[in-house]
Amino acid sequence: MPRLPLCWTLLSFAVLLLSHATLASRPSVLSTEVLEHRAAFPDLYEASVEELQAGLQSGTFTSVDLVKAYFARIAEVNLQGPQLRAIIETNPSALEQAAALDTERLITGPRSMLHGIPVLVKDNIATLDEEGMNTTAGSYSLLKSVVPGDAGVVKRLRSAGAIILGKANLSEFAHYRGNLASGWSGRGGQCTNAYFPHADPCGSSSGSAVAASIGLAAVTLGTETDGSIICPANQNNLAGIKPTVGVTSRAGVIPISEHQDTVGPLTRSISDAAIVLSIIAGPDPNDNFTLAQPYPVPDYVNALDRNALAGKRIGVPRAVFLNDTITGNDPYVNMLFEQALVTIASLGANIVDPADLPSSEAIVASNNETLVLDVDFKIQLNEWYASLLENPSGVRSLAELIQFDNDYPGLEEPIGYTSQSILIESETTNGFNSTYYAALAYDKEMGAINGIDAALQMYELDALVLPAPGYTTTPAAIAGYPIVTVPMGFYPENVTIGLAGPETVYPAPGVPIGLCFLGTAYSEFDLISLAYAYEQHTHTRLARRAYAEAVPTTQLWDVIYGSAA
């Protein structure tokens, strides 16, 4: 948020004085009246955007209160207690921005459903340096670098009155550095899941997902190239939307590939995700891909229909995607999925099973996605470094990044996290050539023409459905198509615990499993409807909480009433 004019600063100060006066008048003992009042405060572990907005509008609490509460919750579990390491840094300007937005609310009312709501964004999404926050993709090579401006999605959030609360940890360079554990970055360390100690959070939007899962913020943003919104949502009991490439701006996002990168919400409900997508979606002159999307941008909140599955034809692409030998999934995933199909049918859907993608075998066998991403990453990352106004590390290219990591092993190559295999592989590429363009075209053919679109047309389907783990995200990734995921269940207590990284395990008891709805380009509205209908019938998220030590205890009540609580 730009620096505030003096008039707004004075008004903010006046509101703060008013707030202090109100606090002084609040009871210092827990009278019956106070205890009854306490019930008006939403539990931040589950609080929805709508509930928070209602509390802000009624004056039950302020955005300043909300920021303080979230900061306290982050302090409880991020680097202390279970050390979830979900947050890399918080915004030192957040309280000032909250006060200004509280003032604005009193004078002119809220700008949107996100007015005064704190939002965490993944640390590859740029924010203005004047706030004192970094944009590093988890790499020390970008620490204290100065970006030209806010990312396109951040501009939209600020315009809607949202507060950028801080930056979430991630798999370094959005999991495009090497064969490293999900959720690890040099700056952030190893992020872990809140549903089982040291469980894999999945990458690369790991910190965003873990933070949303236990109420370190009501809204978080992630990015996906292939699985990095859907997998963290899946393993952290969340709703996630991976939009069609070009629905949300990638301007100001540290890139992997303009052909597959997309930005989307990670929230505790489909309704919250719909609110967020309605705000961050839309054209951006700084991202040409966004100019091709249909106009006007839908209000995705209108997609929230409990009866949306009735009469819909939902296809099950079994070949490859439900084969445990190929996917590597624990058999329990498919057991849960079969139960989910029964539920979907009970809600009036016609299950078309199987409804296979003609290209399914080719997708698994192909290395085209890797070739395209390697070429794009080198070119676009070099452009990112060149665009920086300042970069104290001196790194200005992918080649220099590789050398930087080797020069500072204590920061970037600790034991168990030394791999730079993808960076090195990408550096060997030679730019756009006939091989690259052939691979890009074949990806589109496999993912869209002979993949998702072929299945939808052949079987006259409204959508496809699959469990989130495995290869589910790949066809949509190479096609640039959307996916919406919701909680489906949890691993049982007797599941065999597997090793996921030097410090992480997966699967593990109680770790969540998600359900995905897939469709063609720009079908987010319909997919949100289907996912919402399933979510509202099952309420799977509410069936299990994170393990006790990972659940922060601070609530708005504690912030407002202090020791009297």
C-alpha positions in Angstrom: 0.0 0.0 0.0 1.5 3.4 -0.9 2.4 5.8 1.8 -0.7 7.4 3.2 -1.5 11.2 2.9 -1.2 13.2 6.1 -5.0 13.6 6.3 -5.5 9.8 6.4 -2.6 9.4 8.9 -4.4 11.8 11.2 -7.7 10.1 10.8 -6.0 6.8 11.5 -4.5 8.3 14.7 -8.0 9.4 15.7 -9.4 6.0 15.2 -6.6 4.5 17.3 -7.4 6.9 20.1 -11.0 5.9 19.8 -10.0 2.3 20.0 -7.9 2.8 23.1 -10.8 4.6 24.7 -13.1 1.7 23.8 -10.6 -0.8 25.2 -10.3 1.2 28.4 -14.1 0.9 28.9 -14.1 -2.8 28.4 -14.6 -4.9 31.5 -11.5 -6.2 33.3 -13.3 -9.2 34.8 -15.2 -12.0 33.1 -18.7 -11.0 34.0 -21.7 -12.9 32.6 -22.2 -10.1 30.1 -18.6 -10.4 28.9 -18.8 -14.2 28.6 -21.9 -13.8 26.5 -20.1 -11.2 24.4 -17.3 -13.7 23.9 -19.5 -15.9 21.8 -19.7 -13.1 19.1 -16.0 -13.6 18.3 -15.3 -16.1 15.5 -12.8 -18.9 16.2 -9.8 -17.9 14.0 -9.0 -21.6 13.3 -12.1 -21.8 11.1 -13.2 -18.2 10.7 -14.5 -17.4 7.2 -14.1 -14.2 5.3 -17.8 -13.6 5.7 -17.6 -14.0 9.5 -14.6 -11.8 9.8 -16.2 -9.1 7.6 -19.4 -9.2 9.7 -17.4 -8.8 12.9 -15.5 -5.8 11.4 -18.7 -4.2 10.2 -20.4 -4.6 13.5 -17.5 -3.2 15.4 -17.0 -6.3 17.4 -13.3 -6.1 16.5 -11.1 -4.0 14.2 -8.6 -4.9 11.5 -5.9 -3.8 13.9 -7.2 -6.4 16.4 -7.2 -9.0 13.6 -3.6 -8.3 12.5 -2.4 -8.5 16.1 -4.2 -11.8 16.6 -2.7 -13.3 13.5 0.8 -12.1 14.4 0.4 -13.7 17.8 -0.8 -17.0 16.3 2.1 -17.0 13.9 4.5 -16.4 16.8 3.1 -19.4 18.7 3.8 -22.1 16.0 6.1 -20.8 13.3 9.5 -20.8 14.9 8.4 -21.9 18.4 6.5 -25.0 19.5 6.1 -27.3 16.5 8.3 -24.9 14.4 6.0 -25.3 11.3 8.1 -22.6 9.5 5.1 -21.7 7.3 5.9 -17.9 7.3 9.2 -16.4 6.1 8.4 -12.9 7.3 5.6 -10.6 8.4 4.7 -7.2 7.1 6.1 -4.4 9.4 3.5 -2.0 7.9 0.5 -4.3 8.5 -0.7 -2.5 11.6 -0.4 0.9 10.1 -2.4 -0.3 7.0 -5.0 -1.9 9.2 -5.5 1.3 11.2 -6.0 3.2 7.9 -8.5 0.7 6.6 -10.4 0.8 9.9 -10.7 4.6 9.5 -11.8 4.2 5.9 -14.5 1.7 6.9 -15.9 4.2 9.4 -15.9 7.0 6.8 -16.9 5.4 3.5 -17.6 1.8 4.3 -15.8 -1.3 3.0 -14.4 -1.5 -0.5 -15.1 -5.3 -0.8 -15.5 -8.5 1.1 -11.7 -8.4 1.6 -11.6 -4.9 3.1 -9.5 -5.1 6.2 -8.8 -8.8 5.9 -5.2 -9.9 6.3 -3.8 -12.0 3.5 -0.6 -14.1 3.3 1.1 -14.4 -0.1 3.7 -16.9 -1.2 7.2 -15.5 -1.2 7.5 -15.6 -5.0 4.7 -12.9 -5.3 6.3 -9.4 -5.4 5.4 -6.7 -2.9 6.9 -3.2 -2.8 10.2 -3.0 -0.9 9.1 0.2 0.9 7.0 -2.0 3.2 10.1 -3.8 4.4 9.2 -7.2 3.0 11.3 -9.2 0.6 10.4 -11.2 -2.5 12.9 -14.1 -2.7 11.3 -17.4 -3.7 13.0 -18.6 -0.5 16.5 -17.9 -1.9 19.2 -15.8 -0.2 20.3 -14.8 -3.7 17.2 -12.4 -3.7 17.4 -11.2 -0.1 16.9 -7.4 0.0 16.5 -7.2 -3.8 14.2 -4.4 -4.9 11.4 -5.3 -7.3 9.9 -2.7 -9.7 6.5 -2.9 -8.0 3.7 -5.0 -6.6 2.6 -8.1 -8.4 -0.6 -7.8 -10.4 -2.6 -9.9 -7.9 -1.2 -7.9 -5.0 -2.4 -4.7 -6.7 -5.9 -6.2 -6.9 -5.8 -7.3 -3.3 -4.7 -3.8 -2.1 -7.4 -2.2 -4.3 -10.0 -4.4 -2.6 -8.8 -3.2 0.8 -6.9 -6.4 1.8 -3.9 -6.2 4.1 -0.7 -8.1 3.1 0.1 -9.8 6.4 3.4 -11.3 5.3 5.1 -13.8 3.0 4.6 -17.6 3.2 7.4 -20.2 2.9 7.6 -22.3 -0.2 9.7 -25.0 -1.9 12.6 -22.9 -3.1 12.0 -21.3 -6.6 8.6 -23.0 -6.5 10.1 -26.5 -6.3 12.2 -25.8 -9.4 15.6 -25.9 -7.9 16.4 -29.7 -7.6 15.4 -32.9 -6.0 14.6 -31.4 -2.6 11.9 -32.0 -0.1 8.6 -30.1 -0.5 8.3 -27.1 1.7 12.0 -26.4 2.1 13.8 -23.1 1.2 17.1 -21.7 2.2 15.5 -18.7 3.8 12.5 -20.4 5.3 13.9 -23.8 6.3 11.7 -26.9 6.3 7.9 -26.1 6.5 5.9 -29.0 7.9 2.3 -30.1 7.9 0.1 -29.3 10.9 -1.8 -32.7 10.8 1.0 -34.9 11.8 4.4 -34.0 13.3 7.0 -33.5 10.5 4.5 -34.5 7.8 5.2 -33.4 4.2 3.2 -30.2 3.5 3.5 -30.7 -0.3 4.9 -28.1 -2.6 5.5 -25.6 -3.6 2.8 -23.4 -2.0 3.5 -25.2 1.3 3.7 -22.3 3.7 0.5 -20.8 2.3 -1.4 -24.0 2.8 -0.1 -24.7 6.3 -0.9 -21.2 7.3 -4.5 -21.3 6.1 -5.0 -24.8 7.6 -4.6 -23.6 11.2 -5.8 -20.0 10.9 -2.6 -18.0 10.6 -4.7 -16.0 8.1 -8.1 -16.6 6.6 -6.8 -16.1 3.1 -3.5 -17.2 1.4 -2.3 -17.1 -2.1 -0.3 -19.8 -3.8 1.1 -20.4 -7.3 1.0 -23.5 -9.5 3.0 -24.7 -12.4 2.1 -28.4 -11.9 0.4 -29.3 -8.6 1.7 -26.5 -6.3 -1.8 -25.3 -5.3 -3.7 -28.5 -5.6 -1.2 -30.7 -3.7 -0.8 -28.4 -0.7 -4.6 -28.0 -0.5 -4.9 -31.8 -0.7 -2.4 -32.4 2.1 -3.6 -29.6 4.4 -7.4 -30.0 4.4 -8.1 -27.0 2.3 -10.1 -25.7 -0.7 -7.8 -24.7 -3.5 -8.4 -23.2 -6.9 -5.8 -23.5 -9.7 -7.2 -21.1 -12.3 -6.8 -21.4 -16.1 -3.5 -19.9 -17.1 -4.2 -16.2 -17.8 -7.2 -15.8 -15.5 -5.0 -14.3 -12.8 -2.0 -12.1 -13.6 1.5 -13.5 -13.3 3.1 -10.1 -13.6 5.4 -9.6 -10.6 5.6 -13.4 -9.8 9.0 -15.1 -9.9 8.4 -17.4 -12.8 8.9 -21.0 -13.9 6.9 -20.9 -17.2 4.5 -18.4 -18.7 2.7 -21.4 -20.3 1.9 -23.1 -17.0 2.2 -20.7 -14.1 -1.0 -19.4 -12.4 -1.9 -17.8 -9.1 -4.8 -18.9 -7.0 -6.3 -19.0 -3.5 -5.8 -21.5 -0.7 -8.6 -21.2 1.9 -10.6 -23.3 4.3 -13.7 -23.2 2.2 -14.8 -23.0 -1.4 -16.9 -19.9 -0.6 -13.8 -18.1 0.7 -11.8 -19.2 -2.4 -14.6 -17.9 -4.7 -14.5 -14.5 -2.9 -10.8 -14.3 -3.4 -10.7 -15.5 -7.0 -13.4 -12.9 -7.9 -11.0 -10.2 -6.7 -7.7 -11.4 -8.1 -9.0 -12.5 -11.5 -9.1 -10.2 -14.5 -7.0 -8.6 -17.3 -3.6 -7.0 -16.6 -1.8 -5.1 -19.3 1.5 -6.4 -17.8 0.5 -10.1 -18.5 -0.7 -10.6 -22.1 -2.1 -14.0 -21.3 -4.8 -12.3 -19.1 -6.1 -10.3 -22.1 -7.5 -13.5 -23.7 -9.9 -14.4 -20.9 -13.6 -14.0 -21.4 -15.1 -10.7 -20.3 -16.6 -9.8 -17.9 -14.9 -11.7 -15.1 -17.5 -13.7 -13.3 -18.5 -13.1 -9.7 -17.5 -16.6 -8.6 -19.6 -16.2 -5.4 -22.6 -16.7 -7.7 -21.3 -20.3 -8.4 -22.0 -21.4 -4.8 -24.9 -23.8 -5.5 -25.5 -26.7 -3.1 -27.5 -28.5 -5.8 -25.0 -28.1 -8.5 -24.2 -31.8 -8.9 -27.8 -32.7 -9.7 -28.1 -33.9 -13.3 -24.4 -33.3 -14.1 -22.3 -35.9 -16.0 -19.1 -36.5 -14.1 -16.4 -38.6 -15.7 -13.8 -40.8 -14.0 -10.5 -41.1 -16.0 -9.3 -44.4 -14.5 -6.5 -45.3 -16.9 -3.2 -44.3 -15.4 -4.6 -41.9 -12.8 -6.2 -44.5 -10.6 -3.4 -47.1 -11.1 -1.4 -47.2 -7.8 1.5 -48.9 -9.6 1.9 -45.8 -11.8 0.9 -43.1 -9.4 2.6 -44.5 -6.3 -0.4 -43.7 -4.2 -1.2 -45.6 -1.0 -4.2 -47.9 -1.8 -6.3 -46.0 0.8 -6.5 -43.0 -1.5 -8.5 -45.0 -4.1 -10.7 -46.5 -1.3 -11.6 -42.9 -0.2 -12.2 -41.9 -3.8 -14.7 -44.8 -4.5 -16.6 -43.6 -1.4 -16.6 -40.0 -2.8 -18.0 -41.3 -6.1 -20.9 -42.8 -4.2 -21.5 -39.5 -2.5 -21.4 -37.5 -5.8 -23.9 -39.9 -7.3 -26.2 -39.5 -4.2 -26.2 -35.8 -4.9 -27.8 -36.4 -8.3 -24.8 -36.7 -10.6 -24.5 -39.2 -13.3 -21.1 -40.9 -12.9 -19.5 -41.9 -16.2 -17.0 -44.6 -15.4 -14.6 -45.0 -17.0 -14.1 -41.8 -19.0 -10.5 -42.1 -19.9 -8.2 -39.5 -21.5 -7.0 -40.9 -24.8 -3.6 -39.4 -24.1 -3.2 -40.8 -20.6 -0.4 -43.2 -21.4 1.4 -40.6 -23.5 1.3 -38.1 -20.7 3.1 -40.4 -18.3 5.7 -41.5 -20.9 6.4 -38.0 -22.2 9.3 -35.7 -21.0 7.9 -32.7 -22.9 6.8 -30.8 -19.9 10.3 -30.9 -18.4 11.8 -29.7 -21.6 9.4 -26.8 -21.9 9.8 -25.8 -18.3 13.6 -25.9 -18.4 13.7 -23.6 -21.4 11.1 -21.2 -20.0 12.7 -21.1 -16.6 16.1 -20.1 -17.7 14.9 -17.3 -20.0 12.3 -15.9 -17.6 14.4 -16.2 -14.5 17.2 -14.3 -16.2 14.7 -11.7 -17.1 13.5 -11.5 -13.5 17.0 -10.9 -12.2 17.6 -8.3 -14.9 14.4 -6.5 -13.9 15.4 -5.9 -10.3 16.2 -2.3 -9.3 18.8 -3.6 -6.8 20.1 -7.0 -5.8 22.8 -6.9 -3.0 23.8 -10.5 -3.7 25.1 -9.5 -7.1 23.3 -12.5 -8.8 21.9 -11.5 -12.2 21.4 -14.8 -14.0 20.6 -18.5 -13.5 24.3 -19.3 -14.0 25.3 -16.9 -11.2 22.5 -18.3 -9.0 24.0 -21.8 -9.3 27.4 -20.4 -8.3 25.9 -18.4 -5.4 24.4 -21.6 -3.9 27.7 -23.4 -4.2 29.6 -20.4 -2.7 27.3 -20.2 0.4 26.6 -23.8 1.4 25.7 -22.8 4.9 22.8 -20.8 3.6 21.7 -22.7 0.5 23.2 -26.2 0.7 22.8 -27.6 4.2 23.0 -31.4 4.7 20.2 -33.1 2.9 19.3 -30.0 0.8 22.2 -29.7 -1.7 20.5 -30.5 -5.0 20.6 -28.0 -7.8 19.8 -30.6 -10.4 16.9 -28.7 -12.1 18.8 -25.4 -12.1 21.8 -27.1 -13.7 19.6 -28.9 -16.3 17.8 -25.6 -17.1 21.1 -23.7 -17.6 22.1 -26.2 -20.3 19.2 -25.3 -22.5 19.6 -23.1 -25.6 16.5 -21.1 -25.8 13.5 -21.3 -28.1 14.1 -23.6 -31.0 12.2 -26.2 -33.1 12.5 -28.9 -30.4 11.1 -26.5 -27.8 8.1 -25.5 -30.0 7.4 -29.1 -30.9 7.3 -30.1 -27.3 5.1 -27.1 -26.4 2.6 -28.1 -29.1 2.6 -31.7 -28.1 2.0 -30.8 -24.5 -1.1 -28.9 -25.6 -2.2 -31.8 -27.7 -1.8 -34.3 -24.8 -3.3 -32.2 -22.1 -6.1 -30.5 -24.0 -7.0 -31.6 -27.5 -6.4 -35.4 -26.9 -6.7 -35.2 -23.2 -9.2 -33.3 -21.0 -11.2 -31.8 -23.9 -11.3 -35.1 -25.7 -12.7 -36.9 -22.7 -15.3 -34.2 -22.0 -16.5 -34.3 -25.6 -16.4 -38.1 -26.1 -18.5 -38.8 -23.0 -20.6 -35.6 -23.0 -19.3 -34.6 -19.6 -19.6 -31.5 -17.4 -16.4 -32.3 -15.6 -13.8 -34.9 -14.6 -13.1 -36.0 -11.0 -10.0 -37.6 -9.5 -8.2 -37.9 -6.1 -5.6 -35.1 -5.8 -2.5 -37.3 -5.2 -0.6 -38.8 -8.1 -0.6 -37.5 -11.7 -4.0 -35.8 -11.4 -2.6 -32.3 -11.9 -0.4 -33.0 -15.0 -3.0 -32.9 -17.8 -4.4 -29.6 -16.6 -0.8 -28.3 -16.1 0.3 -28.9 -19.7 -3.1 -27.7 -21.1 -3.2 -24.6 -18.8 -6.6 -25.7 -17.6 -8.3 -25.3 -14.1 -8.7 -27.6 -11.2 -10.7 -27.1 -8.0 -10.0 -29.3 -5.0 -11.8 -29.9 -1.7 -11.1 -32.2 1.3 -12.1 -35.8 0.8 -10.7 -37.6 3.9 -7.7 -38.5 6.0 -5.1 -41.3 6.1 -6.0 -43.9 8.8 -4.0 -44.3 12.0 -2.5 -47.6 10.7 -1.1 -46.2 7.4 2.5 -47.1 6.8 4.5 -44.0 7.3 6.8 -43.1 4.5 9.9 -40.9 4.2 9.4 -37.7 2.1 12.6 -35.8 2.8 15.4 -35.4 5.3 13.0 -34.0 7.9 9.5 -35.0 6.6 7.3 -38.0 6.2 4.4 -39.0 3.9 1.9 -40.6 4.1 1.2 -40.4 7.8 -1.7 -40.9 10.1 -4.3 -38.1 9.9 -2.8 -36.3 6.9 -5.6 -35.1 4.6 -6.5 -36.2 1.1 -8.3 -34.1 -1.4 -10.8 -34.5 -4.3 -10.3 -32.7 -7.6 -12.8 -31.5 -10.2 -11.2 -30.8 -13.6 -12.5 -29.0 -16.7 -11.7 -27.2 -19.9 -10.4 -23.6 -20.2 -12.2 -21.0 -18.2 -14.5 -23.5 -16.5 -13.7 -22.3 -13.0 -17.3 -21.1 -12.3 -18.7 -24.6 -13.0 -16.0 -26.4 -11.1 -16.5 -24.2 -8.1 -20.2 -25.1 -8.2 -19.5 -28.8 -8.2 -16.8 -28.6 -5.5 -19.1 -26.5 -3.3 -22.0 -28.9 -3.6 -19.7 -31.8 -2.5 -18.1 -29.7 0.3 -21.4 -28.6 1.7 -22.8 -32.1 1.8 -19.7 -33.8 3.4 -18.1 -31.0 5.5 -15.0 -33.2 5.5 -12.7 -30.5 6.7 -14.5 -30.3 10.1 -14.0 -34.1 10.7 -10.4 -33.6 12.0 -8.2 -30.9 13.4 -4.5 -30.4 13.3 -2.5 -32.1 16.0 -2.7 -30.2 19.3 0.7 -28.6 19.5 0.3 -27.2 16.0 -3.0 -25.3 16.8 -2.3 -21.7 18.0 -4.5 -20.7 20.9 -4.5 -16.9 20.6 -8.0 -15.6 19.6 -9.3 -12.1 19.0 -10.7 -12.2 22.5 -7.2 -12.5 24.0 -6.0 -9.5 21.9 -8.8 -7.3 22.9 -9.2 -8.2 26.6 -5.6 -9.1 27.4 -5.0 -10.7 30.8 -8.7 -10.5 31.6 -9.2 -13.4 29.2 
